[in-house]
Amino acid sequence: MEELAQSLWEARMPADPANQIAVCVSKIRGRFQRTGTVGDLILTQPPGYLLSTDEAELDTQRVQALKAEADAYASAGESAEAVSCLERALAQWRGPLLAGITRQAWRAEARVWEETQVALQVKKAELQLALGQYEPVIAELSAFLPEHPFFERPRAQLMTALYRSGRQADALRLYRDTSRLLDEALAIAPGAELQRLHQEILKGALPPGPEAVRTELSAAPPPSPQPAPESAAPPSAAPAGPCLLPSDIGEFVGREREMSDLVEFLRPAGRNVPLVELVGAGGTGKTTLAIHVGHQQRVKFPDGQLYIDLRGLDRNPVRPEEALARFLREMGVPASDIPDGLDQRAEKFRALLTDKRVLIILDNASETTGIRPLLPGTDTCAVIVTSRSRVASAFSTRVVELGGLSTEQALELLHRGAGRERSAAEQDAARRLVAYCGNLPLAVGILGARLAAKPHWTMARVAARLADERRRLDELEHDNLAVRTTLELSYDGISPGAQLLLRRLSVLAVPDFADWLARHLVDLGGSAAENAENLVEELVDARLVEVRGRDVAGQLRYRLHDLVRLFGLERADGAESPSQRRTAVRRTALAALTGADAAHRAVCGGDFTAVRSGAASRARAGHSPPHEDADPLHWYEAERTTLTTLVRQAAGYGLDDIAWDLAAVCRCLFSTRGHHDEWLATHQDALAAVRAVGSGKGEAALLLGLGDLYIDKREYTRAAGLLERACATFTAAGEDYGAVLALRRAACVDRIQGRYERALERWRDCLPVLAAHGDLQARVQVLRWLGLTLLELRDLEGAESYLRQAEEAARGLLGRAAGQMRLALADLLRARHRPAEAEAEYIAGRERAQALGDVSGIGYAHFGLGVIALESGRHAEGRRLLGVCRESARSVGDPLLEALGMVGLSAALGHDGRTQEAERLLTGAAAIYHGLGTPVRYARCLYAHAELLDRRGDAGAEAAALRARAAAALAGTGSALASDALGPATGPYCPPVL
């Protein structure tokens, strides 16, 4: 663990590195789980972790295996096969190793692999020069050298390739550039090898190499290579058979791993015909990649490269009989000798290909029966099938999946189409363009072509046009290419039920979803779960929906590409009425409400502290929770964005009662996990809906929720205004229970702003109403707040009375309130100087908070444990725990908790004699408290600072000024209790957990 921490943070070690590493490991494990990784790759093995690679494929292992294979081929004289292995090995690099990471611990390993990359490139170039493959050497080393400028061996090889290609001037220019680079950067001259080579080129004395071999991308077929040893494999022969491949693109962007896999999978395995299925959504570049690899592999399949577009998604696909007839004619069979029947044509085709080296590309396949007759019978041939679904899995063991490009690859594709200078001048606009395209290669390529055709257009102008979702698909058309047309082919090929589900998902517009959503978006009847799963899988098979992996609740999650969603919206506009959509949203929102209600009860210990519309009761009567087999809190965490979206959709369709009930029931969940953005969005959307229909009760419930939000965000003045309005609106609607819920929270603001008398009076007024309505959690909360406030005012007897009442009332109560009760009792015990008992209660409270994911509760527990450690003389442990408290506060954006941790840390540092650091912390905490409008806590910091200055003995005037400011802050509260109980004469004070 120490080695991990040192390598990660070096000199900037956090307070609790073990905890931070555990958090990172948890996130990495979650990422592995979401991507479908088999097994647990990271094992906990004290005192650290073990990375188990038994079930994983590492690119480093693959490089080593390919290097060993290349060495074996080279030793056997099979140079072409060795080059192929080295090419696949080098394809594992997709940029500098550990780019952007500067940690010293990993530099040595990164350097080793950089040296390995250079060695592989040098070996490959050496073999290519021996084979006369000068053009590939020039292309590859010209790109390689800027990344590795000071390696002289590759420069010598590039000079040799340039000279033997008839480019003597370029070879000499490269030497001059190299000499200048080495002199300016390192103040050295080129090495002996480069100098010797330079002289040989000047004198024309460089020994000639093999005759140049033209690359497979040239227009004319390449001539025969140099004679190879008898052991060399036939693939080195020149292509002689028919080439039906469409033209290749000049420069290919990205897909290095996929190309490497395709090339490897096409190699004969000695048993079955090598068949690779290239699968991906429309527009991901399957055809382009297959054709590109086909051109690359022409020399290995000299007897022919056959290509046919089967048009599997068209209304009139190519029949296998027709495809076979075309292939037979191209292979030289006269029309009169082509049999009539499918079986006979397939037999003749297989016989013709026996022992020949032919590559077959079957593009846009849609069904197994259309593929089988077109397959050869011997493993000397190979087949690439492209499809939007896995149609060749019955006889293919190799599948290469294509998704979108990375952002950098998409930008490179755009640069090549629109012009690199143009893109460089508008980098931000270029990034917006590829984002609007969702990194889909077809869409990015269309934009590049449009920009090339419109040199007077700026990228910013095009980005502004694409920003309008209603016209985005219109903009993604050029000549005979259109994203909409590609999506139509997939849409037309699925069932009406799947089409309906796609439209409804597009209307709902959730970032991702689980299959429970489908059951309710589409009224399936019968076995709804099974039918929903079938429809979702149909969309997955058509590549209209992507699988994201499993979420924290164990559900499979799916997503729509943004362009697919816009296409689905277009189709929904013409196919469904608003009332049909409203019914679907209502059904789905009610189902979600049952799930959120179950999670709310788990956190609150029951249906407490929320005023409801009654929609949840109707939902429970008609729906079972969508997460019957999952932890309700894990389900909430996975569906948080879906819940937020459903509130917005319900509000938009006038389902005000569902909208505000769903928002209200999520309030406690948002608070526990610190999800402020979702909290605000749901309440604002629902508030607009209830105001539109004049629902006073709904408006008051949402004002209460917003007031709670701003207390959580520590914006107390804003919270007070909302809570007072909520209380008045509840009262006007005759809702005494709701009015008391708002009043109890308004009293919390009174306390934090120093109005102690008012806070205590309000809480006491709340208790009878809460008891009458049976809200156990709210009653326990109020009793706890009364006790903690009196504890803060040093009335230990009064505090204990209320806290023991709260403890008794909370017996059997589960959820967040139970954990908070433990923390409050720990504060009392600490004030009573019973540290062992207090420590046990803090630990119990921390365990409750951890079970609910209550980060603030965990932070407060660490504060209390840290103070006890300090008071017990365990100063190092105290500093560590208080540091964890501060980090917890920062993780959820809680400045009040952060300031509390800073006050505790200042006490620890002051005890250790680190006075200046303690002063800085107190000054920072005081600034936070002052900014939050919490005068009593602000005054405490000033008094504590003054005491530190007293210890120095040389800052009496400064200490007096601090005390004067503290007294003024206390006086400003107007509270006699604050001035009397918290003045300087009371001695040092460490505030209790809130």
N, C-alpha and C positions, 0 to 999 in steps of 0.2 A: 504493500500500500504506500509506503514511504517513497519507493522508487517511482510509482505512478504519480504521486503528488508532486515530487520534485521535477519530473519531466514535463508535467502540465503547467505548473505555475512558477517554477524556478524561484526567483527572489520575491515574487508577489503572492506568497502563500495566503489563502483565506483562513478565517478563524477556525473552521472545522473542515479540513480537506477531505476527511473520510466520508463525511455526510455529502459533500459536493460530488465526490466521485460516485457514491451510491446513486445519487440523482442522475448523473450522466449515464451510468450503466443501465439504469432503469429505462431511460429514454432510448438508448441504443437497442436494448432488448425489444422495446415496443416497436421500433422501426423495423427490426428483423421480423417481428411477428406480423406486422402489417404487410410486408412484402412476401409473406408466405414461406419464409425460410424454414427448412425442416430442422427440428430439434432446437435445443438451447445451446447456442454457440458460446455464450459467456457463462461460465460456471463460477459460483462463489466457492473459493478455496482459501480459507484463512492462511496467512493474514492478508490476502488480496483476492485476485480473480484469475481464472484460467480461460484463455481463448481456445476452445476445442474446434479443430478444423476437420474432424473425422468425416463429417457429413457436408462439408463445404468445399467449393472449388476455388482455390486461390490463384490469382493471376501470376503471382511469383512462382508457384509450383508449375504452372503451365509453361512459363518462360523457360524454366530449367529443363522440363521434359522436352520441349521443342528444340532447345539448344543441343541436348544430348542426341536427339534424333537427327538433327542437321549434321552433327559431327560424324555420326555413323554413315549417313549418305555420302558425305564428302570423302570419307575414308574409302568407300566402295566405288568412288569415281562417279557417283550419281549427283553431279553438281546442280542440275535443275531442281531435283527434289530437295536438296539441301537449301537452295535459295527459297523455295516455297516454305520450308519449315521456319527459316529465319524471318521471312516476311510475316508469318503468323505470330511469331514471338514478338517482333517489334510492334505489331498492331495492339499488343496489350498496353502499351504506353499511350495515354491520351493527353499528354502534357507533362510538365515537370513533376517529378514525384514529390508529394507533400507540398504542393505549391501554396504559398501564402502562410506556411507554418514555419516559424523561426526558432522553435525550441532547440536548444543545444543538444539535448539527449538523442535526438533523432537525426542530426545532421550527418553523422558518420554513416548510418545505414542508408540514408538518401544518396550519399556520395558513392557508396558501393554500387547501388543500382544505376546511378548515372554512368559509372564506369562500365557496368555490364551492358547498358544500352549502346554505348559507343563501341564496345568490342563486337557486339552483334552486328551493328551497322557496318563496321569495318570488314568483318568476315563476309557479310553478304555482298558488299561491293567488290571484294576480292574475287569471289566466285563469279559474280556477274561480269567482271572485266575478263575473266578467263573464258567466259561463254560468248563474249562479244556483245553483251547487252549494255551498250554505252549510254543509250538514251535514258533508260530507267535509272542508271547510276547518276547521271547529270541531274535528272529531275529530283531524285530523292536526296542527294547530298546538298543540292542547292537549298532545299528546305531545312535540312538537318543542321548545317553549319551555323546559321545565325543563333541557334539555341545552344551550340557548343563551339564557340568561336576559337578556343585556344587548343583544340586537338588537331595536331598537324597531320596525322596519318589520313583522316578523311579528306583533308585538303589536297594531299598528294594524289589520292585516288581520283578526286574530281578533276584535277589538272590532267591526269592520264586519260580519263574518259573524254575530256574536251579535245585533247590533242588527237586521239585516235578517231574522233568523229569529224576530223577536218577543221577543228576550231582552235588552231594554234594561237591566234591572237587573244582569244578568250582565256586560254590556259595561261598565257604570259601575264595578262591583266590580273588574273586571280593571284598569281605569285606576287605582283606588285602590291595588290591590296592587302595580302597577307603580311608582307614585309612591313607595310605602313602600320597595320593593326598591332603587330607584336612590338614594334618600336614605340608607338605612342602609349600603349597600355602597359607593357611590361619592360620596356627599354632593353629588348633582346632582339637578335636577328633570327631568321628562320633556321631550323635545324638542318643537319647534314643531308637528310633524305630529300627535303624540299630543295635545297641548294643544288644537289646533284641532278635532280629531276629538271630543274630550271635550265641548267647547262645543257642537258641532253636535248631538251626541246629547242633551245636556241640553235644548237648545232645540227638538229635533225637526226640525232643519234639514238633517240629512244627506240628500243626494239619494237617492231610492229606486233600488234596483238591479233586475235582472231578477227575474221571479217565481221563487220558490224551486223547484228541481227536487228531487223526492224521490230518495233513493239507491236503487240496485237491490236493497238488502238489506231494504227495507221490505216489509210484507205485501202491500200493494196495488200494482198496476202503476203506475209513475211516469207523470205527465202529460207531454204533449209539451213539449220544451224551447222556448226562444225561437227565433223564425225565424232561420235561419242564411243566410249568403250563398249564392248559387247554386252557388258552387264547393265548398261544404261537402259532405262525404261523407255518404251515407245513414245511417251508424251512429248519428248523433245523434237519429234518430227514436225514438219510444217503442215498447217491445215491444208487439206486438199479437197474435203467434201463440201457440200453446199452449206452456206451460211445464210440462214433466214432471220438472223437477229436484226431488229431495228437499229438505227444509228445510236451510238453511245453518246453520252454527254461528255464534253471536253474535260471538265473538272468536277469531281464528285465531292460532296460535302458530307462529312460525318459518316456514321454507320461503320466505323472501323471494326468494332467487335462483331457485328452481324456479318460483315464481309469475311472476316477471318473464320467465323463459324461455317459459313456457306462453303468456303473453299475447302475446309477440313472435312466437312460432311460429304463432299462430292468425291472424295478419294475412295477408290475401291476397297471394300473391306474383306473381299474373298468369299462372301456368302451371297448376300442379297444385292439387288440393284440399289446403288446409293440414290435415295430419294429424299429430298429436303422440301418441306412445306413452309413457304414464306407467308405468314398470316398477319393481317393487320387491317385496321379500319380503312375506309376509302380515303384516299389522299395522303396516306403515309409513305408512299413511294415504293411500294412493293415491286411494281413492274420495272421502274427505273433501276432499282437495285439488282433485280434478277438479270436484266439486260447488261448492266455494267459488269457484273461478275461473269456473265456469259462471254463477254468480249475479253475479259482478263484471262479466261480459261481456254480460249480458242486453241492455243498451242497444245494443250493437253487432250483435246478432243479433235484430232486432225481429220476424222472421217465425217465431220459435219456438226453443225449447231442448228437444231431445228426449233423453231418458235411458232406458236400459234395462240391467238387471243380467242379463248373459248366463249367469251361473252356470256358467262354463266348467269349473270343477273339481268340480261336483256330478255325481252319477250320472245325473241327467236335466237336462242343460243346455238352455237355450232354443234352439230351432231357428231358423235365419234366417227361415224362412217365417212363424213365429209372431211374431218381432220386427217383420218388415215389416208384418204385418197390424195390429199395435198402432200403429205409427207412422202408417200410412195412415188408420186410424180417427181418431187424434188430429189429423191434418191436415185432417179434414173429409170424407174419402171414405166414403160410405155402405157398410155391410157388403156389400150386394148388388153393389157395383161393384168389390170387391176380387177380383182374379184368383185362380185356384187354384194355379197353378204358381209355383215360386220365381223363375224368370227373368222371368216376366210381372209379378210383384209388384215385383221389383227395378227393372224398366224403368219401371213406373208411378211408383214412388217417386222415381227420378231425374228423370223428367219433371215431377213435381209440385214438385221443389225447384229447377228451373232458374231461375237469376237471383234466387232468394230468399236472404235472409240467415238461415240456420238453423245453430245449433250442435248437434252430435250427440255424446253421450257414451255410449260402449259400454263398460260396466263389466264387469270380471272375464271378459275374453276369454281363450280358451285355444287357438284354432287359426285359421289364416288363412282357411280355407273358411267359417268362421262370421262373418267380418268383411266380406269383399269384397262380398257382395250388399247390405250396409247402407250402402255409401258413396255419397255424392252424386256428380254428374257435373260440377259447375261449381265454380269456385274462390270463388264468393260464399259458399259454406258452409264449415264447418270441423268437424273431428272430433277428439275426444280418446278414445283407447283406453287402458284400464287393464288391466294383466296382470302376472302373476308371471314371465313370460318374454317375450322379444321375438318376439311372434307376428305383428306387423304390419310387420316390417322390409321385406317385399317391396314395399310401397307407401308406407312412411313413411321420410322422411329425417331426421325429428326424434325423438329419444328423450330423455326426462328420467328419470334414475335417482333413485330415492328410497332412502336408507339410514335409519339411526336419527337421532334428534335430537341436537344438542349437549347437553351436560349442563345448561347454563343454560336452553336451550329446554325440556328435559324437566322441569326444576324449575318453570319458568313454567306448563307444562301441569298439573303437579301442584298448584301454587298455585291455579289457576283452578278446579280441581275440588274440592279439599279446603278451600279457604279460605286467603287470603293470611295472615291473622293467625295461623292455626293453624300454617302452614308456617314463618312467621318465628320462632315460639316453639320450633320443633324443627328447626333448620336441619341439624344433623348427621344426624338421623334421616331427613330429607327426601332428603339426598344418598345415604344408604344405600338408600333405596327405589328411586330412579331407577337406581342402580347394579345392584340386583338385577333390575331390568327390562331392563337392557342398553340403556336410552334408547329402547326400542321404544315408539312412540306408543300403540299399542293397550294394551299392558301398563300404561303410566303412566296412561292415561285410565281404565282399569278401577280402578286403585288410588284415583284421585281420586274416582270415583263411589262406591266402597265406603266411603271415609272420610267423604264427604258424607252417606251413608246411616247412618253410625255415628258421630254426633258425640261419643259418649262414649269412642271409641277414641283412643288416642294414636298418633302416627306411630311412636314407639319400639316400641309393642306390635306393630304390623303388621310393622315391620322384623324383629323377633325371630321372627315366624312365617315370614317369607320367607327368613330365614337358613338354614332347614332345606331343603336342595335337594330332598329327597324329597317335600315337600308344596308347593313353590313354585308349580307349575302349578295345584294345587288352589286356592291363594289368589288366582290371577289369573283369577277368574271373577266375573261380576256380571250379573244378569238374563240376557239372551240373548247376552252377550258372553263369550268365553273364548279365551285364547291357545291352549290345547290344540286347540280345534276348528279354529282357523285353520291350525295346523300340520298337523292331520290331513288337511285338504284337499290340501295340497301333497304330503304323504307318500303318500297313496292314489293320487296321479296319476303316481308314478314306477315304474320297473320293479323287480322283485324283487331284482335285483342291486344297484341303487342303494339300495334300502331296506336291504339287508344292509350295504353300505358305510357308510351313515349310522349304523346301529346300532353297528358296530365303531368308527367314529371317535368316537362318543359315549362308548363304554366306555373307549377309550384316553385320552380327555380331554387331548389336546395343545392348547396355545393356538392353534397354526396348523400347517400341514403342507404338504409338497410331494407331487406325485402318485406318487412312488416308494413312498410309504407305502401307498397304496391297492392297489398290486400285490400286497403281501404280507398286508395285512389280509384281503383276499378272495382265495381260491384261484381264480384266473381261468383258469389253464391256457392253452394255445395262445399267441396273441400277447398276453402279459400286459400289456405296457406300453400297447399300443393300447387294449385292453379297459379297463384302469384309467383311462386318460385319458377314454374315452367315459363311464364311470360318473361320474367327477368332474364332467365337463361337464354331465351330466344333472342332477346336484345343483345345479350353478351355475344352469342354466336354470330350475330349480324354485325358485330363491332360497332354498334350504336351506343353501347354502354360499356364502360371499362370497370374491371374489378380492381378495387383499391387494396384489398386485404382485410384482415379481421381487426375490429376495434377493441377497446378495452372491455366491452361487454361480451365479447366472443362472437359478435355478429359479422357476417360478411358485409362489406360496404362497397358501393358502386358509385360511379359518377358519370355525368354526361359531359362530353366536350362542349365548350361554349358554343361552337358553331352548330353542333347537333341540337343543342337547346334552342337556338334561334330558328333552326329549321323546324323543330317541333312546334314552336310558337306559331310559325306561319301556317302550319297545317291545322293547328287548333283553331285559329281564327275562322277558318272556313268550314270546320267540321262540327263544332259544338256551340251550343247557346250558353250565355252567361249563367242561366239557371242550372244547367247541367254541371258546369264547373263549380258553382257554389255548393251544390249538393256533394260533390266529391271532396271539396275542401272541408265542409262541415263534418263529413264522415271521418276524414283523416285527422282533423283537429281533435275530435272527440276521443279517438283512439289514443292520440298522443297525450291527451289530458289524463286518461287513466294511468298512463305510465308516469307522468310528472306527479300526479297525486300520490302514487305509491312512494316515489322518491321523497316527496315532501313529508309524508308521514314517517319515513325512516329517519329523516333529519330532525323533525320537530317532535317525534314521539307520539304523533297522532295528528288529527286535523285541527291544529291550534294556530293562533296568532294570525289568522287570515280571514278576511271577510269575503265570502264566496257568492257567486251568482246562482248557484244551484246546477250549473252545467255539469260539474263533476259528478254529481249524484246521478244525473241522467246518463252520463258516459259510463259509469260503473255498472249501471243496470243493463246496458246494451253491449258493452265491450269488456273483454278481459285485458289485463295489461299486456302490452306488446312484448314485455321482457319477462315472461313467466319463469324462464329458466336462468335469468341473469340477475346479478345484484342490481337493485333499483338505482343506486347511486352511480354505478358504472354505466348503466343505461343512460342516465341523465347526462353524464360526461360525454358519452358518444353522440347523443342526440341534441346537445345544447343548441347548435346552429339550426337544426331542423325545428326545434321548438320555437326559436326566435322567428324563423320564417313563417311558421304556421300562425303565430300571433298576427304578424303583418298581413298574411293572406286572409285570415278570418276577419280582421278589421276592415280590409278592403272590400270584402263581399258582404259587409253589413251584419256579420255574425258577432255583434258586440258582446253578448253574454258569454260566448265561448272565448272571445279574445281577452276580456278582462279577467275571467276566471283562470285561464291558462297563465296569463302574466302574473296574477296574484299568487298562484300556487307555486310558481317558480321563484318568487322573491326570496324565500328562505334558502333555496338552493344556490341562487346567485350570490347571496351574502356569504354563505359558508365557503364557497370556492373563490370569492373575489372576482366574479365575472361582471364587472361594472358596465361594460359596453352592451352586453346582451340585456342586462337589467334595464338600462335607460331606453334602449330601442323598443323592447316589448311594452314598457309602460307608456311611452309616448304614442306608439301606434294604437294601443288599446284605449288610451285617454281620448284620442281624436274620435274613435268609434263611439264611445259612450256619450260624449258631448253631442255628437250628431243626433242621437236619439233622445237626449235629455235624461239620461239615467243618473240621478244624483248619487245613488248608492255606489254605482260603478265608478263615478268620478271620484268620490271620497276614498274608495278603496285604492285607487291608483295614485291619488295624491299621498296617501299613507305610504304606499310603496316607494314613491319618489322621495318622500321625506326620509325614509329609512336608507335609501341609496345615498343621499347626501350626508347622512350621519356616517355611513361607511366610508365615504370619500373625504370625510373630515371637513366638509363645507357647512359649518354649523348654522350660520346665519340664514343661508338658503334653506337648509333643512327645517329650521324653526318656522319660517313663513309657510312652507308647504304643509307642515304638520298642524299648524293652527287652522289653516284653511280646511284640511281634512276633518279636523274635529268639528268645526262649525258646519260643514256640509253633511257629515253624519248626523249631527244633532237635528239639522233641518229636515233630514229624511226620516227621523224617528229611530235611528239606529244607535242606541246607547252603547252596545257592545263595541261597534266600530269606533265611536267617539272615545271610548276609554282606551282602546288600542292606540289611537293617535295621541291621546293625552299622555300615556305612559312613555312614549318616545319623545314627546316634547319636553317632558321632565328630564330626560337624559341630556338634552341640550342645555336645560337650565343648570344642571349639575356641572357640565363641562365648562360652562361660561361663568361659574362661580355663584349662581343664584341658588344657594343650598336650601334656604327656607322654602322657596317656591317648589323646588324639586321634591322635597320630602312631603309637603302638603299634597301635591298632585298624586304622588304614588300611593299615599294612604287613601285618597279618595277613590283610586282605581280598584283597590282590593275587593270591596264588596261586590261590585259589578262583575268582575272577572270570576269570582267564586260562583255567582248566580248563573253565569253562562257556562260554567264547567271548563273554562280554558286553563287547564292545569299548567301548561308551559308558561303562559303569560303571567300567571299568578306567581309561579316560582321565580320568574325573571324579576318581577317587581319586589318581592321579598329579598331577593339577592341584591338588587340595586340599593334598597334601603339599608341593608346591612353593610354593604361596601362603602356607602356614603358616610354612614356613622363611623365606620372604621377609619376612613379618611379624616374625619373630624375628631378622631381619637376618643370617641365614646365607645370603649370596648364592650361595656355591658350591653348597651343598646344594640350594637352591631351583632353581638353573639345571639341576642334574642331573635332578631329577624333571620339571621343565617340558619339557626337551628330550626325555625319554622319552615324555612325554604327546604332544608335538608329533609325534614319529615314529609313535606308535601311532594318532594321529588322522588320518594321511594317508589321504585317500579317504573319511573319515567325514563324512557330511552331517548336517544337522540342528542342533539347538541347541548341542550339545557343541562343534561345530566353531567356532561363533562365540564361545563362552565361552573356548575355547583361545586365540583371537586376543587377547582381552582380557587373559588371564593373561600371555601373552608380552609384551604392551604394558607391563604392570606391571613385569616383569623388566627390560625395556629402559629404562624410566624410572628404575628404581633403579640401573641401570648408567650413567646420565647419557648416554643416547643418544636425545635427544628426537625427532629427525626420524623415526627408525625406530619409536619407540614411537607417535608420532602416526599413522603409516601403519597400524600394527596396530589401534589404537583405531578408526580409520575403517573398516577391514575388518570388525572385530567389530560395529560399529554397523550396517553394511550387512546382515550376516547376521541380526542381531536384528530389523531392520526387515522383512526378508523373511518372518520367522516371526510378526511381530506381538508380539515379546517386549519389552514396555514396560520391564521392569526392566533387561534387557540394554541397551536403548537408553539408559536413565538412567545406568548404570554407565559406558558408553562416553563419555557427555557429561561425567561427572565426571573421567575420566582426561584427556580433551581439555582440559577447563577448567584442571586443575592444570598441564598442560604449557604452556598459554597464559600462566598466571601466572608460571611459572618462566622463560618466555621474554620476559617484560616486556610481554606483550599483555594488560594488565589489564582493559580494557573487554570484550574478547572472552572472557576467562576468567570474568568475572562473569556474562556472558550465558549461557555454556555451563553453569556451575554452577547458575544459576537454572533452566535447562531440566531439569537433573538433578533438582532439587527438585520441579519441577512434574510430571515423570514419576512420581516416587515418590508424590506425592499422588494422581495419577490412578488408581493401582492399590492405594492404601492400604498402602504399604511404609514403615514408620517408620524402619527401619534405613537404607535408601537416603536417606530425607529427612534424617536426622541427618548422614549422610556429606556430602550436599550443603551442609548448614549449616556444617559444619566447614571445607569448602573455601571457602565464601563469607566466612567470618570471616577467613580468611587474606588474602583479597583486600581486604576492607575495612580490616583492620589495616595492610596495606601502604600504603593510601591515606590513613592517618591518621584514619580514621573509627572510633576506638577504642570508643566507646560502642555503636555498632551491632554491631561485632565481638563485644563482650562479651555482648550480648543473644543473638546467634546461638549462641555457645558455651554460654551458660547453658541455652538451649533444647535444644541437642543433648545436653548432659550429662543433662538431665532425661529425654529420650527414652531414652538408653542405660541410665540407672539404672532406669527403669520396665521396660525389656525384660530386665533381668538380665544385662547384658553388662559385667562389671566392668572389663575391660582398656580397652575403648573409652571407658567413663566416665572412667577415670583419665587417658586421653590428653586428653580435653576439659578436665579440671581443670588438668593441666600447661600446656596451651596458654593457658588463662585466666590462670594465674599469670604466664606470660611476658608477656602483655599488660599486666598490672598492673606488672610490673617496669619496662616501658618508661615508664610514667607516673612512676614514682619516688616516689609518695606513698602507696603502699598495701602496704608491706612485710608488715605483720601479716596482711592479708587474703590475700596471695599465699602466705605460709607456711601459713596454714590450709588453703588449697586443696591445696597439696602434701601436707600431712599426710593429708587425706582421700583423695587419690590413692594414697598409699602404703598406706593401710589397705585400700583396695579391691583393690589388687594382692596384698597379703598374704592377703586372704580367699580367693583362688583356690586357695591351697595349691600353686601351681606355681612351682618355682624358675626355670623358663625365663621366666615372665612377670615376676617380680620382677627378675631379672638383666638381661634384654634390653630391657625396656620402662620402666626407671626413668628418673628425671629426668636422670641423667648422660648419657643417650644422645643428647640433643639433640632438636630439633624433628622431628616425624614426621608424614607424611601417609599414611594407611592405604591399602593397595592394594585394587583391586576384588576383591569376594568371588567 
